[in-house]
Amino acid sequence: MTDFPGPRPAAATEVSDIRGDTWLERATPAAWHPYLTLARLDRPIGTWLLLLPCWWSLTLAATTAAPSAEWGLAGAGELVWLFALFALGAVTMRGAGCTVNDILDRDFDAKVARTARRPIPSGAVSPRQALIFLAGLLAVGLAILLQLSWTAIWLGVASLALVFPYPLMKRITYWPQLWLGLTFNWGALVGWAANRNDLALPALLLYGGGIAWTLGYDTIYAHQDKEDDALIGVKSSALKLGARTKPWLIVFFALALAGFAAAGLSAGLGALYPVLLIPLALHFAWQVWSLNIYDPKNCLRRFKANRDSGLLLLLALGIAGLLG
């Protein structure tokens, strides 16, 4: 492969992760399009992966709480409100994280076929404009965070110590996927705290399971870029593991299942809960069995399928909690 000092030739943009003529672009003014793309609103999978750990912990905390006179329609209404707040917060903070990532990675992105047409390396948005946009997103995120309990607020503020350094991790370690796991699953702690105003073992176990889950799905994702990453000198678990990826995915997903199971059982979910995790285990097995690390489209489909993994866990938590 040849090193490119700037954006790749037009032929290389066929593998770009920027897709034009989406429903979002058709529904919004043209001036908004670069910013919607910068925040990845045209690709909601990242928002799902950030949101689902929040919803897991909200569900686990709510369905295993000791019965109280306050629970009922008011309690259910508050839970729905929290679900909605976290959904809006996930959209906002995922957009902020992507903006930070693109500001710091703009020179690297210009050399990778999949990312060369992103708004900053393509020139559609300047770094200064991106910083202003980032400030607006962070202001919205703060307004959402202030609706939560004090424990959740402080945990939310602490998450920034993970969000901002993340784009730099690929320059210093082969395990930026681990840092992403620490970052993307922080909502498992915040969701529990928003409901209980404390931090307990089930939330920590859920967080640990989520970290292992992210190690799995983001290693799959990183296989799309491994040749370009090696060329420009950035690191990933895909490069580190190479042909050994599948055995390690089994380890990551097994650890994820163990963390998820332990979280529910420690919170008081009954014997039905581990049975309800069987569909999730089968989904993980399908990902590993059908993965082709040499086919970027195959990797992208397995990566995106992890929205369904997260929803399967949410369903298991909900059913076990309601029937327990």
URLIN-V869929 format. One record per residue. N is the residue number from 1. RES is the residue in one letter. SS is DSSP state (alpha for helix, beta for strand, coil for the rest). PHI is phi in whole degrees, -180 to 180 (* if undefined). Layout:
n->N res->RES ss->SS phi->PHI
n->N res->RES ss->SS phi->PHI
//
This chain:
n->1 res->M ss->coil phi->*
n->2 res->T ss->coil phi->-103
n->3 res->D ss->coil phi->-74
n->4 res->F ss->coil phi->-111
n->5 res->P ss->coil phi->-72
n->6 res->G ss->coil phi->-141
n->7 res->P ss->coil phi->-57
n->8 res->R ss->coil phi->-73
n->9 res->P ss->coil phi->-60
n->10 res->A ss->alpha phi->-56
n->11 res->A ss->alpha phi->-61
n->12 res->A ss->alpha phi->-73
n->13 res->T ss->alpha phi->-73
n->14 res->E ss->alpha phi->-62
n->15 res->V ss->alpha phi->-99
n->16 res->S ss->coil phi->-61
n->17 res->D ss->coil phi->-88
n->18 res->I ss->coil phi->-95
n->19 res->R ss->coil phi->-116
n->20 res->G ss->coil phi->-84
n->21 res->D ss->coil phi->58
n->22 res->T ss->coil phi->-85
n->23 res->W ss->alpha phi->-60
n->24 res->L ss->alpha phi->-67
n->25 res->E ss->alpha phi->-67
n->26 res->R ss->alpha phi->-66
n->27 res->A ss->coil phi->-96
n->28 res->T ss->coil phi->-132
n->29 res->P ss->coil phi->-63
n->30 res->A ss->alpha phi->-60
n->31 res->A ss->alpha phi->-65
n->32 res->W ss->alpha phi->-81
n->33 res->H ss->alpha phi->-56
n->34 res->P ss->alpha phi->-62
n->35 res->Y ss->alpha phi->-77
n->36 res->L ss->alpha phi->-63
n->37 res->T ss->alpha phi->-70
n->38 res->L ss->alpha phi->-59
n->39 res->A ss->coil phi->-85
n->40 res->R ss->coil phi->61
n->41 res->L ss->coil phi->-68
n->42 res->D ss->coil phi->-81
n->43 res->R ss->coil phi->-133
n->44 res->P ss->coil phi->-75
n->45 res->I ss->alpha phi->-58
n->46 res->G ss->alpha phi->-65
n->47 res->T ss->alpha phi->-65
n->48 res->W ss->alpha phi->-59
n->49 res->L ss->alpha phi->-68
n->50 res->L ss->alpha phi->-81
n->51 res->L ss->alpha phi->-77
n->52 res->L ss->alpha phi->-59
n->53 res->P ss->alpha phi->-59
n->54 res->C ss->alpha phi->-63
n->55 res->W ss->alpha phi->-67
n->56 res->W ss->alpha phi->-58
n->57 res->S ss->alpha phi->-71
n->58 res->L ss->alpha phi->-59
n->59 res->T ss->alpha phi->-66
n->60 res->L ss->alpha phi->-63
n->61 res->A ss->alpha phi->-65
n->62 res->A ss->alpha phi->-72
n->63 res->T ss->alpha phi->-84
n->64 res->T ss->coil phi->-113
n->65 res->A ss->coil phi->-70
n->66 res->A ss->coil phi->-64
n->67 res->P ss->coil phi->-56
n->68 res->S ss->coil phi->-145
n->69 res->A ss->coil phi->-66
n->70 res->E ss->coil phi->-80
n->71 res->W ss->coil phi->-77
n->72 res->G ss->coil phi->146
n->73 res->L ss->alpha phi->-64
n->74 res->A ss->alpha phi->-65
n->75 res->G ss->alpha phi->-64
n->76 res->A ss->alpha phi->-65
n->77 res->G ss->alpha phi->-64
n->78 res->E ss->alpha phi->-66
n->79 res->L ss->alpha phi->-65
n->80 res->V ss->alpha phi->-61
n->81 res->W ss->alpha phi->-61
n->82 res->L ss->alpha phi->-66
n->83 res->F ss->alpha phi->-58
n->84 res->A ss->alpha phi->-68
n->85 res->L ss->alpha phi->-61
n->86 res->F ss->alpha phi->-68
n->87 res->A ss->alpha phi->-64
n->88 res->L ss->alpha phi->-65
n->89 res->G ss->alpha phi->-65
n->90 res->A ss->alpha phi->-66
n->91 res->V ss->alpha phi->-61
n->92 res->T ss->alpha phi->-67
n->93 res->M ss->alpha phi->-76
n->94 res->R ss->alpha phi->-65
n->95 res->G ss->alpha phi->-62
n->96 res->A ss->alpha phi->-66
n->97 res->G ss->alpha phi->-63
n->98 res->C ss->alpha phi->-66
n->99 res->T ss->alpha phi->-66
n->100 res->V ss->alpha phi->-58
n->101 res->N ss->alpha phi->-57
n->102 res->D ss->alpha phi->-73
n->103 res->I ss->alpha phi->-65
n->104 res->L ss->alpha phi->-74
n->105 res->D ss->coil phi->-101
n->106 res->R ss->alpha phi->-60
n->107 res->D ss->alpha phi->-73
n->108 res->F ss->alpha phi->-65
n->109 res->D ss->alpha phi->-60
n->110 res->A ss->coil phi->-66
n->111 res->K ss->coil phi->-100
n->112 res->V ss->coil phi->-111
n->113 res->A ss->coil phi->-56
n->114 res->R ss->coil phi->-69
n->115 res->T ss->coil phi->-116
n->116 res->A ss->coil phi->-63
n->117 res->R ss->coil phi->-96
n->118 res->R ss->coil phi->-63
n->119 res->P ss->alpha phi->-57
n->120 res->I ss->alpha phi->-76
n->121 res->P ss->alpha phi->-64
n->122 res->S ss->alpha phi->-82
n->123 res->G ss->coil phi->91
n->124 res->A ss->coil phi->-70
n->125 res->V ss->coil phi->-134
n->126 res->S ss->coil phi->-81
n->127 res->P ss->alpha phi->-56
n->128 res->R ss->alpha phi->-65
n->129 res->Q ss->alpha phi->-62
n->130 res->A ss->alpha phi->-65
n->131 res->L ss->alpha phi->-65
n->132 res->I ss->alpha phi->-64
n->133 res->F ss->alpha phi->-61
n->134 res->L ss->alpha phi->-61
n->135 res->A ss->alpha phi->-61
n->136 res->G ss->alpha phi->-65
n->137 res->L ss->alpha phi->-64
n->138 res->L ss->alpha phi->-66
n->139 res->A ss->alpha phi->-65
n->140 res->V ss->alpha phi->-64
n->141 res->G ss->alpha phi->-59
n->142 res->L ss->alpha phi->-65
n->143 res->A ss->alpha phi->-61
n->144 res->I ss->alpha phi->-69
n->145 res->L ss->alpha phi->-60
n->146 res->L ss->coil phi->-69
n->147 res->Q ss->coil phi->-82
n->148 res->L ss->coil phi->-98
n->149 res->S ss->coil phi->-69
n->150 res->W ss->alpha phi->-64
n->151 res->T ss->alpha phi->-62
n->152 res->A ss->alpha phi->-65
n->153 res->I ss->alpha phi->-62
n->154 res->W ss->alpha phi->-67
n->155 res->L ss->alpha phi->-65
n->156 res->G ss->alpha phi->-63
n->157 res->V ss->alpha phi->-63
n->158 res->A ss->alpha phi->-63
n->159 res->S ss->coil phi->-63
n->160 res->L ss->alpha phi->-63
n->161 res->A ss->alpha phi->-67
n->162 res->L ss->alpha phi->-96
n->163 res->V ss->alpha phi->-64
n->164 res->F ss->coil phi->-71
n->165 res->P ss->coil phi->-77
n->166 res->Y ss->alpha phi->-52
n->167 res->P ss->alpha phi->-61
n->168 res->L ss->alpha phi->-84
n->169 res->M ss->alpha phi->-62
n->170 res->K ss->alpha phi->-67
n->171 res->R ss->alpha phi->-89
n->172 res->I ss->alpha phi->-122
n->173 res->T ss->coil phi->-146
n->174 res->Y ss->coil phi->-79
n->175 res->W ss->coil phi->-122
n->176 res->P ss->alpha phi->-63
n->177 res->Q ss->alpha phi->-63
n->178 res->L ss->alpha phi->-67
n->179 res->W ss->alpha phi->-64
n->180 res->L ss->alpha phi->-62
n->181 res->G ss->alpha phi->-62
n->182 res->L ss->alpha phi->-60
n->183 res->T ss->alpha phi->-80
n->184 res->F ss->alpha phi->-71
n->185 res->N ss->coil phi->-101
n->186 res->W ss->coil phi->-58
n->187 res->G ss->alpha phi->-61
n->188 res->A ss->alpha phi->-63
n->189 res->L ss->alpha phi->-81
n->190 res->V ss->alpha phi->-68
n->191 res->G ss->alpha phi->-62
n->192 res->W ss->alpha phi->-61
n->193 res->A ss->alpha phi->-64
n->194 res->A ss->alpha phi->-65
n->195 res->N ss->alpha phi->-89
n->196 res->R ss->alpha phi->-106
n->197 res->N ss->coil phi->60
n->198 res->D ss->coil phi->-152
n->199 res->L ss->coil phi->-134
n->200 res->A ss->coil phi->-131
n->201 res->L ss->alpha phi->-55
n->202 res->P ss->alpha phi->-57
n->203 res->A ss->alpha phi->-66
n->204 res->L ss->alpha phi->-66
n->205 res->L ss->alpha phi->-68
n->206 res->L ss->alpha phi->-63
n->207 res->Y ss->alpha phi->-61
n->208 res->G ss->alpha phi->-62
n->209 res->G ss->alpha phi->-62
n->210 res->G ss->alpha phi->-65
n->211 res->I ss->alpha phi->-60
n->212 res->A ss->alpha phi->-64
n->213 res->W ss->alpha phi->-58
n->214 res->T ss->alpha phi->-65
n->215 res->L ss->alpha phi->-55
n->216 res->G ss->alpha phi->-69
n->217 res->Y ss->alpha phi->-70
n->218 res->D ss->alpha phi->-81
n->219 res->T ss->alpha phi->-66
n->220 res->I ss->alpha phi->-58
n->221 res->Y ss->alpha phi->-60
n->222 res->A ss->alpha phi->-67
n->223 res->H ss->coil phi->-67
n->224 res->Q ss->coil phi->-65
n->225 res->D ss->coil phi->-110
n->226 res->K ss->alpha phi->-61
n->227 res->E ss->alpha phi->-68
n->228 res->D ss->alpha phi->-67
n->229 res->D ss->alpha phi->-61
n->230 res->A ss->alpha phi->-63
n->231 res->L ss->alpha phi->-66
n->232 res->I ss->alpha phi->-95
n->233 res->G ss->coil phi->89
n->234 res->V ss->coil phi->-104
n->235 res->K ss->coil phi->-113
n->236 res->S ss->coil phi->-161
n->237 res->S ss->alpha phi->-66
n->238 res->A ss->alpha phi->-63
n->239 res->L ss->alpha phi->-69
n->240 res->K ss->alpha phi->-68
n->241 res->L ss->alpha phi->-89
n->242 res->G ss->alpha phi->52
n->243 res->A ss->alpha phi->-69
n->244 res->R ss->alpha phi->-89
n->245 res->T ss->alpha phi->-60
n->246 res->K ss->alpha phi->-60
n->247 res->P ss->alpha phi->-58
n->248 res->W ss->alpha phi->-72
n->249 res->L ss->alpha phi->-62
n->250 res->I ss->alpha phi->-60
n->251 res->V ss->alpha phi->-63
n->252 res->F ss->alpha phi->-61
n->253 res->F ss->alpha phi->-71
n->254 res->A ss->alpha phi->-66
n->255 res->L ss->alpha phi->-64
n->256 res->A ss->alpha phi->-61
n->257 res->L ss->alpha phi->-61
n->258 res->A ss->alpha phi->-63
n->259 res->G ss->alpha phi->-64
n->260 res->F ss->alpha phi->-64
n->261 res->A ss->alpha phi->-64
n->262 res->A ss->alpha phi->-64
n->263 res->A ss->alpha phi->-61
n->264 res->G ss->alpha phi->-66
n->265 res->L ss->alpha phi->-68
n->266 res->S ss->alpha phi->-69
n->267 res->A ss->alpha phi->-85
n->268 res->G ss->coil phi->108
n->269 res->L ss->coil phi->-68
n->270 res->G ss->coil phi->-83
n->271 res->A ss->coil phi->-66
n->272 res->L ss->alpha phi->-68
n->273 res->Y ss->alpha phi->-58
n->274 res->P ss->alpha phi->-59
n->275 res->V ss->alpha phi->-64
n->276 res->L ss->alpha phi->-69
n->277 res->L ss->coil phi->-85
n->278 res->I ss->alpha phi->-61
n->279 res->P ss->alpha phi->-58
n->280 res->L ss->alpha phi->-65
n->281 res->A ss->alpha phi->-61
n->282 res->L ss->alpha phi->-67
n->283 res->H ss->alpha phi->-65
n->284 res->F ss->alpha phi->-61
n->285 res->A ss->alpha phi->-62
n->286 res->W ss->alpha phi->-62
n->287 res->Q ss->alpha phi->-58
n->288 res->V ss->alpha phi->-67
n->289 res->W ss->alpha phi->-63
n->290 res->S ss->alpha phi->-94
n->291 res->L ss->coil phi->-71
n->292 res->N ss->coil phi->-122
n->293 res->I ss->coil phi->-69
n->294 res->Y ss->coil phi->-99
n->295 res->D ss->coil phi->-121
n->296 res->P ss->alpha phi->-56
n->297 res->K ss->alpha phi->-66
n->298 res->N ss->alpha phi->-62
n->299 res->C ss->alpha phi->-62
n->300 res->L ss->alpha phi->-64
n->301 res->R ss->alpha phi->-65
n->302 res->R ss->alpha phi->-68
n->303 res->F ss->alpha phi->-60
n->304 res->K ss->alpha phi->-64
n->305 res->A ss->coil phi->-65
n->306 res->N ss->alpha phi->-75
n->307 res->R ss->alpha phi->-62
n->308 res->D ss->alpha phi->-67
n->309 res->S ss->alpha phi->-57
n->310 res->G ss->alpha phi->-64
n->311 res->L ss->alpha phi->-69
n->312 res->L ss->alpha phi->-63
n->313 res->L ss->alpha phi->-67
n->314 res->L ss->alpha phi->-59
n->315 res->L ss->alpha phi->-64
n->316 res->A ss->alpha phi->-62
n->317 res->L ss->alpha phi->-63
n->318 res->G ss->alpha phi->-65
n->319 res->I ss->alpha phi->-65
n->320 res->A ss->alpha phi->-62
n->321 res->G ss->alpha phi->-70
n->322 res->L ss->alpha phi->-73
n->323 res->L ss->alpha phi->-92
n->324 res->G ss->coil phi->-75
//
